[in-house]
């Protein structure tokens, strides 16, 4: 556990971690302060941050499990101490960490007798288990336990419904929220018009990320939600064919992007996937959600197409252009060396 003395600056707005501890593999705690704030600002920020921490951060969960020859969720399996329902509840408790986009598959194949834990799950490389000691089932006889799992990255809390049963697989209530709880409190000091406030934020996470990482991601997501209001005066909105169309200001690098697009026949862009580029996670996810998987897909998108993507900003386009320039330079050097 780390504790630091709280000091308040009256000059600039500052934040600080005043307490940090790890209670267990699946329970991290952090306490942060932000000061000095004017009267009323601490409550405004505290409420918004708590909602962002609990609802705007993505997590990874097991969302579906498929057993062999099981008639219903409340069945029992000969040689296994737990019922199918109890196994599903144990799978729900497993905490995962990943940079996964969409869904992927995992599996369990264990021969008894013995105890089945989270470490027996065969995972794709992009997924990590936080606590491998989590119990799943107890095999009392020399039988095989085979379970196919579906893993998904999302946000919020998804409740299974009766019509979610597909191909003998069973949905699992998914708690995608890596932040278990978040509280804020306010300390006021000073007198009269000079009264100021200190905001205290307490964050508990499930171990898939630290409270500091959760605070950073929640802040980033909250800012992204407000960006459209920041650009409201810069964009010219008008009605055309009963639909709103946004006219964007020209980017200074428009000609450079056009040149890169003209060279797409010289470079095997169809075989260069955006996974190979050092893109920030948010930009990568925006492109994937828009079905942009290769550089060929990317260069066939116009400026307007990119800007229409959710949570995509102008500086993101500049970032992508810089990466494309590096990729082009690398390819040119490789081609020259091959010719020589």
Beta strands, then each sheet from edge to edge (+ up, - down):
strand 1: 2-3
strand 2: 14-24
strand 3: 27-38
strand 4: 59-67
strand 5: 96-98
strand 6: 103-111
strand 7: 114-117
strand 8: 121-122
strand 9: 127-129
strand 10: 135-139
strand 11: 144-154
strand 12: 157-158
strand 13: 169-171
strand 14: 174-175
strand 15: 179-189
strand 16: 196-205
strand 17: 236-240
strand 18: 243-247
sheet 1: 1+ 2- 3+ 16- 15+
sheet 2: 8+ 6- 11+ 4- 13+
sheet 3: 5+ 9-
sheet 4: 7+ 10-
sheet 5: 12+ 14-
sheet 6: 17+ 18-
end
